[in-house]
Amino acid sequence: MTKTIAWGITGAGHFLNRSFSVFKELRSEIGDIRINTFLSSAAEEVIRMYGLENDLSLISGGDYLEEIFLESQQGKSWPKTGRFLLDKYDALVITPATSNTVSKIAHGTADSLVSNAVAQAVKGGVPVFVVPVDIAGVVVSELPFGIAREICQKCEDCPPRENCPNNAITDQIELLECEGCGICKDLCNYNAIKGGPVELKVRDIDTRNVEIIKELEGITVLEEPEDITSAIRDL
Ligand SMILES: Cc1cc2nc3c(=O)[nH]c(=O)nc-3n(C[C@H](O)[C@H](O)[C@H](O)COP(=O)(O)O)c2cc1C
């Protein structure tokens, strides 16, 4: 029988690529699956920065129950989340879940597309799986492209700037314009364009919020995106 999964994506760089890999694999492993995506406004921006827009349309095809819903186009009363009350979905998976969205879920706030989807899913008896990015300790996150100031030679003719398809390079990379294609990284003669791992300390408040949502009805917290595969298989 066809499984219909709602996928909520929030604006986290951490776990983003891994979440996409898991959903791509789910599509090929469980052939009979529909994936309907709900993107927070921040996710819309971050997905572009990491160059994942095309991958998203390969995962959510666009037909009914395979649409990509953008928070920026959904008004403020979130009519699309009413679907969770109508027996349309087998599960809602939020990955990656920012500390912002985890905090909203923990405190019952439902004023964004993804936090509202969680509220409606619980009310409609749809199981919810959440993969928080900030659980405890230190996390290693992947940064989008940026200019390493100490390496940049401020060349008058700057091949990355001149060849950026989005004109996203000034004296820095304007991330809201950047689509994460990486052309600039290869064109810089001094290897001054970087993107990559950075260590972040998880705040106590974020750890506490994760503990709160572990106790909430209808919600299961998963430690990493790869745990989604067996959770979906077991539905
Ligand atoms: C490149 C980039 C990466 C980010 N990564 C994270 C992250 O890993 N975790 C996080 O909690 N917030 C991260 N943020 C910040 C969130 O996008 C921001 O808090 C946003 O308001 C979250 O909104 P949302 O929960 O509705 O998606 C990142 C922002 C940018 C620009």
The ligand as a Gaussian input file, in Angstrom:
#p B3LYP/6-31G(d) Opt

LIG

0 1
 C       23.395000      28.844000       6.669000
 C       22.547000      28.751000       7.896000
 C       22.565000      27.592000       8.654000
 C       21.791000      27.498000       9.824000
 N       21.879000      26.355000      10.553000
 C       21.162000      26.245000      11.697000
 C       21.269000      25.065000      12.474000
 O       22.022000      24.129000      12.157000
 N       20.498000      24.966000      13.587000
 C       19.645000      25.965000      13.969000
 O       18.965000      25.800000      14.993000
 N       19.525000      27.108000      13.254000
 C       20.267000      27.275000      12.119000
 N       20.166000      28.426000      11.378000
 C       19.302000      29.520000      11.862000
 C       17.830000      29.294000      11.510000
 O       17.638000      29.268000      10.113000
 C       16.969000      30.432000      12.143000
 O       17.019000      30.323000      13.551000
 C       15.531000      30.407000      11.680000
 O       14.827000      31.491000      12.267000
 C       14.827000      29.112000      12.031000
 O       13.479000      29.178000      11.602000
 P       12.621000      27.846000      11.430000
 O       12.733000      27.084000      12.713000
 O       11.222000      28.341000      11.199000
 O       13.134000      27.130000      10.242000
 C       20.940000      28.558000      10.213000
 C       20.922000      29.723000       9.433000
 C       21.720000      29.834000       8.311000
 C       21.708000      31.110000       7.516000

